[in-house]
């Protein structure tokens, strides 16, 4: 093969590879653009099927992560009997809560929203932990709720001394404590009811979730949810 022919073949190969790589990059970018990052789809059908509340109905929405999602699964009667609506999504952080707050809270026209946020922020599920930004996300949700005449109850982050899915974090208990200090202080300054799950569920010097209430150190069992129910229901009844 002559040098000129070889160069032409090489150019064709390079061009083809370049086009292939470009195609792969474009496809990946398209998939990223189309990804439902906030997971609107999780409750889209349920939201569509949920009728508007009646004139005397006092609907309550619980906004949260897997702790809230698991609550509905393990204690469905608590939600059904009290007209509570669970909108927890496993793995989510406060960043995602803010994005889907209109679809999963405001548009459901509740009288009150219970917000439980922070565990997955501390675990860095969607990026580096920044307590001030997490608190800002919580404040944004409160302001959105108030602007739509929805009452708010803020709750503490549950105890956790480690996150099984992110062993690199060695100061989980400190992160949880810091978030709870900020949430409680904000609630007090703005006269928002604050329910302290943490105080009733923390255990030992490691400040872990009481083993009587959990199997994995993060998610409550039915016994753990019973403790939370005894705390949150009186607060909801008083707020309404």
Secondary structure, DSSP 8 states (H G I E B T S, - for coil): --HHHHHHHHHHHHHHHHHHHHHHHHHHHHHHHH--TT-THHHHHHHHHS----TT---EEEEESHHHHHHHHH-HHHHHHHTEEEEE-TT--HHHHHHHHHHHTGGGT-SEEEE---HHHHTTSSSS--HHHHHHHHHHHHHHHHHTT-EEEEE-----S--TT-TT---HHHHHHHHHHHHHHHHHHTT-EEE-HHHHHEETTTTEE-GGGBSSSSSB-HHHHHHHHHHHHHHHHHH-
